[in-house]
Amino acid sequence: MRGKIIPPAAILLTLAAIGVVAALLRNPIDLIIPAVVFGIVFLLYKFPPGRVRQRNFRAPKPSARDRRKTGTGSGPGSRRKPLPFRVIEGGRDDDDENRPKYH
């Protein structure tokens, strides 16, 4: 049933198509101008102009010798910054297994 078009929708789509064709035959500029404006707005929405410049920009990568000196490369000689997170062991007794954890 999902792929079928119900009769009222089919009638409305047919009348809309007839109206578009009749408007195109009478005065095509009345429909072409809004269609072009809608197309331009859609293309600007889909492909924003600011995003094109950001995608092509890449920060210069340091040479292999510089990476070895600073230790920012990958491999056995690389140094990693210690992470500020640590696990804190909980001291809660879980004697009552029927009690929900979220209370």
Secondary structure, 3 states (H helix, E strand, C coil): CCCCCCHHHHHHHHHHHHHHHHHHHHCCHHHHHHHHHHHHHHHHHHCCHHHHHHHHCCCCCCCHHHHHHHCCCCCCCCCCCCCCCCCCCCCCCCCCCCCCCCC
